Amino acid sequence: MKQENARLQVAVVGVGRMGRHHARIYHELEGVDLVAVADADAERRSALAAEFSCRAHATLEELLREHPSLDAVSIATPTTHHLAAAEELLPRGVACLIEKPLAASSADAAAIATLSAEHSTICQVGHTERFNPAVRAVTEMDLRPRFIEVDRVAPMSFRSVDVGVVFDLMIHDLDIVLMLSRSPLKEVHAVGVGVLSDKEDVANARLEFEDGCVANLTVSRLAMKTERKLRVFSEKVYVTLDFARRSGMAISTTENRASIDAVREKLARGEDLSDLDYLALVKMQPLQMEEEEPLRAELQYFLSCVREGRNPAIDAEAGRSAVDAAERVVQSIREHHWEGFEGMRLV
Ligand SMILES: NC(=O)c1ccc[n+]([C@@H]2O[C@H](COP(=O)([O-])OP(=O)(O)OC[C@H]3O[C@@H](n4cnc5c(N)ncnc54)[C@H](O)[C@@H]3O)[C@@H](O)[C@H]2O)c1
C-alpha cells in the first residue's frame, strides 16, 4: 500500500497501437510519473519517450535495472510475450496491468495467475470493455441472466491476425458474459470459418452455464459494417446495449406490470390483439451512463488498486477464465463436423 499522496512510478512495456495509449494516459494522470517506456523497436520507443518526456529502453531488463523502484507497469507487448514480462515483474512486486487476452494459452494464463498469487502482486487484465460506460451501467443493475446474446462484427483491420477472431475479439465478450453469469461454464458448442488464414475469422459460440444461463456469441472480422451489441434477458429485466454508441435501454417487468397484467387477461379471454401497438405499450428506460474514456477509467482503477493494495476485480484469475473459455471455443470449432464442407473446416 502506498501513502495516499505519494506519486506512483509507472512504465509501459510495448508501445505499439495499444501501449501508446497507456503511455499517453499515464502521462496525463495526476499523481503519476511515467518514468519510461520499453519497446524492441528503437524508432517507436524514442518517438514515444520524446512525446511523453520519459526515458526509453530496449528491454525489460534494462528498464528494471534503471528504475528499481517502479510501482506499476502496463504490459502491451503481443500476447505471446505477456508471460515472459510477467515473470520478470510479478516476483519483484511490480504491479502489472496486462493487456487482453492475458495470455495465448490456458497454461500461460494459469502461470501468470500463480505468479500473482504466490508473490501477492497485483495483476489486472486489460479487459477494457468492462469500463465501457454502457457495460458499467448493466453491471450496476446486478442482473441474474437467463440468456445473453452478443454480436461483435467489424470489417477486417489486418491487425492481430496472428490470433483467430476468438482470441482477438470474442475474448472481450467472453469476459463480460462470464462476469454477468457468475456461474461455472458447463458446455461450449462453437462453429467457425477461416477465410484469410488457417485461423477462424468468423465464429459463433453457444455457452451453457451450470445455473442454466445460456449465452450466444457471434464475432466476425470480415463484416461489411461495425456492430457491437449485447442483449441480456434476466428474470425481471431485459437490457439491450450498444457498445460502440455507448447507449442502452432497459425494460423491466416492474415498470410494465399494469400492461403485462392487462394483456395476459385479454389473451386468457381469447381476445384478438393483433391491432395492439406493442412498441407503444412497452415502457423503456434509457440507461444512465457517464461519458468517460474506458481505457482512462481502467488505468485509474488499476492505479487506485495499487495505491490501496487492493486486488482488482479483473484480476489474473478473471483473465485466466476468459482465456480458458476462449480455448474451449477454439477447441469446439476444431471438432465441429461440417457435412460436405471439408474444404471450409478449420483444423
Ligand atoms: N484492450 C483492447 O481493446 C486491445 C485492443 C488491441 C490490442 N490489445 C492487446 O494489446 C497487446 C498489444 O497489441 P497491439 O495491437 O498494440 O500490438 P502492436 O504490435 O501494435 O504493439 C506491440 C509492441 O510491442 C513491441 N514488442 C514486441 N515484443 C517486445 C518485447 N519482448 N519487449 C518489448 N517490446 C516488445 C513491438 O515492437 C510493438 O511496438 C496485445 O496483447 C493485444 O491483444 C488490446
The ligand as an ORCA input file, in Angstrom:
! r2SCAN-3c Opt
* xyz 0 1
  N      -7.850     -3.774    -24.848
  C      -8.084     -3.738    -26.151
  O      -9.141     -3.365    -26.605
  C      -6.968     -4.150    -27.115
  C      -7.015     -3.764    -28.448
  C      -5.966     -4.137    -29.283
  C      -4.913     -4.893    -28.794
  N      -4.905     -5.291    -27.484
  C      -3.823     -6.121    -26.946
  O      -2.663     -5.310    -26.731
  C      -1.481     -6.090    -26.945
  C      -0.629     -5.377    -27.967
  O      -1.354     -5.262    -29.177
  P      -1.034     -4.096    -30.224
  O      -2.129     -4.129    -31.221
  O      -0.730     -2.826    -29.504
  O       0.318     -4.680    -30.870
  P       1.456     -3.861    -31.646
  O       2.144     -4.880    -32.494
  O       0.892     -2.639    -32.278
  O       2.466     -3.395    -30.486
  C       3.273     -4.290    -29.775
  C       4.566     -3.560    -29.439
  O       5.354     -4.405    -28.599
  C       6.710     -4.337    -29.031
  N       7.368     -5.577    -28.577
  C       7.243     -6.812    -29.067
  N       7.938     -7.700    -28.317
  C       8.515     -6.983    -27.333
  C       9.339     -7.325    -26.221
  N       9.677     -8.595    -25.975
  N       9.776     -6.332    -25.405
  C       9.420     -5.039    -25.640
  N       8.610     -4.668    -26.673
  C       8.172     -5.625    -27.489
  C       6.644     -4.155    -30.530
  O       7.848     -3.578    -31.036
  C       5.439     -3.230    -30.661
  O       5.799     -1.861    -30.614
  C      -1.959     -7.495    -27.383
  O      -1.996     -8.343    -26.260
  C      -3.377     -7.235    -27.879
  O      -4.213     -8.356    -27.793
  C      -5.891     -4.912    -26.648
*
